[in-house]
Amino acid sequence: MPKIASFQSQLTTRLLAWGLFNVIIGALLQGTPSPFWRAFGQQSIGWGVINTALAIFGRRGLRRKLARGYPTEEAQRDAHNLRRILWINTGLDVLYVAGGWQLARSRGGADAKACGHGVGVVVQGAFLFVFDLLHAIRLPQASSSEGR
């Protein structure tokens, strides 16, 4: 298996775990009487569903590539594209944190629900910042000996 395929498998497994964790925690928080925690939980559910879907589709695509053979050129192209996506997402994650922080500070002072949504976005953006940054840094270079 090419190094990039192994890396993609680990990345999608981690993203799937984070997504499912968020859906479960978010669903549990819907039972609380606190508007802050219900809103925080709604953010967890929304982000969790998206991350779970991305992980599932990523895993499915990887399985197809491995089943038909994963040529070196494709593995190299995929490594380059994944690195670019991870760096772009790292930048977007900063914007998520800033936007969530702004929401929590501006409307959140008078509205517990808005504060919960804002803090929820900050937590998701911060986690994804670390997740995307570490994966961008650790992503292996596809060598010419990889693939089939």
VENZI-V523079 format. One record per residue. N is the residue number from 1. RES is the residue in three letters. PSI is psi in radians with two decimals (NA if undefined). OMEGA is omega in whole degrees, 0 to 359 (none if undefined). Layout:
<<N/RES/PSI/OMEGA> <N/RES/PSI/OMEGA>>
This chain:
<<1/MET/2.29/178> <2/PRO/2.60/179> <3/LYS/-0.68/181> <4/ILE/-0.60/179> <5/ALA/-0.74/177> <6/SER/-0.73/179> <7/PHE/-0.79/179> <8/GLN/-0.67/178> <9/SER/-0.79/178> <10/GLN/-0.75/180> <11/LEU/-0.83/182> <12/THR/-0.56/176> <13/THR/-0.77/179> <14/ARG/-0.75/180> <15/LEU/-0.67/177> <16/LEU/-0.77/179> <17/ALA/-0.78/178> <18/TRP/-0.76/180> <19/GLY/-0.83/180> <20/LEU/-0.70/176> <21/PHE/-0.79/181> <22/ASN/-0.71/179> <23/VAL/-0.77/181> <24/ILE/-0.86/180> <25/ILE/-0.77/180> <26/GLY/-0.71/179> <27/ALA/-0.72/178> <28/LEU/-0.66/181> <29/LEU/-0.26/178> <30/GLN/-0.29/179> <31/GLY/-0.06/181> <32/THR/2.61/178> <33/PRO/-0.20/184> <34/SER/2.13/176> <35/PRO/-0.61/178> <36/PHE/-0.93/185> <37/TRP/-0.56/175> <38/ARG/-0.76/179> <39/ALA/-0.76/176> <40/PHE/-0.78/179> <41/GLY/-0.62/177> <42/GLN/-0.68/175> <43/GLN/-0.74/179> <44/SER/-0.77/180> <45/ILE/-0.85/182> <46/GLY/-0.88/179> <47/TRP/-0.65/180> <48/GLY/-0.73/179> <49/VAL/-0.78/180> <50/ILE/-0.82/180> <51/ASN/-0.65/177> <52/THR/-0.78/179> <53/ALA/-0.78/178> <54/LEU/-0.73/180> <55/ALA/-0.76/181> <56/ILE/-0.82/180> <57/PHE/-0.64/177> <58/GLY/-0.74/179> <59/ARG/-0.72/180> <60/ARG/-0.78/179> <61/GLY/-0.72/179> <62/LEU/-0.75/178> <63/ARG/-0.71/178> <64/ARG/-0.76/179> <65/LYS/-0.78/181> <66/LEU/-0.60/181> <67/ALA/-0.61/182> <68/ARG/-0.07/185> <69/GLY/2.46/186> <70/TYR/1.56/184> <71/PRO/2.62/181> <72/THR/-0.78/183> <73/GLU/-0.71/179> <74/GLU/-0.72/178> <75/ALA/-0.72/178> <76/GLN/-0.75/178> <77/ARG/-0.75/179> <78/ASP/-0.70/178> <79/ALA/-0.77/179> <80/HIS/-0.82/181> <81/ASN/-0.73/179> <82/LEU/-0.73/178> <83/ARG/-0.79/180> <84/ARG/-0.78/179> <85/ILE/-0.75/180> <86/LEU/-0.69/178> <87/TRP/-0.71/177> <88/ILE/-0.80/180> <89/ASN/-0.62/178> <90/THR/-0.73/176> <91/GLY/-0.74/178> <92/LEU/-0.61/180> <93/ASP/-0.65/177> <94/VAL/-0.72/179> <95/LEU/-0.66/177> <96/TYR/-0.81/181> <97/VAL/-0.80/181> <98/ALA/-0.75/179> <99/GLY/-0.74/177> <100/GLY/-0.72/178> <101/TRP/-0.78/179> <102/GLN/-0.76/178> <103/LEU/-0.80/181> <104/ALA/-0.66/182> <105/ARG/-0.70/186> <106/SER/-1.18/181> <107/ARG/-0.39/185> <108/GLY/-0.37/179> <109/GLY/-0.59/182> <110/ALA/-0.16/187> <111/ASP/1.88/183> <112/ALA/-0.61/180> <113/LYS/-0.81/178> <114/ALA/-0.68/178> <115/CYS/-0.76/178> <116/GLY/-0.73/177> <117/HIS/-0.78/180> <118/GLY/-0.81/179> <119/VAL/-0.63/177> <120/GLY/-0.73/178> <121/VAL/-0.70/178> <122/VAL/-0.81/181> <123/VAL/-0.81/180> <124/GLN/-0.82/180> <125/GLY/-0.70/180> <126/ALA/-0.78/178> <127/PHE/-0.83/183> <128/LEU/-0.54/175> <129/PHE/-0.89/180> <130/VAL/-0.79/181> <131/PHE/-0.92/182> <132/ASP/-0.74/180> <133/LEU/-0.87/181> <134/LEU/-0.70/180> <135/HIS/-0.61/177> <136/ALA/-0.70/181> <137/ILE/-0.70/186> <138/ARG/-0.13/183> <139/LEU/2.18/183> <140/PRO/2.64/173> <141/GLN/2.37/175> <142/ALA/2.18/181> <143/SER/2.87/181> <144/SER/-0.18/179> <145/SER/-0.03/180> <146/GLU/2.95/176> <147/GLY/-2.82/180> <148/ARG/NA/none>>
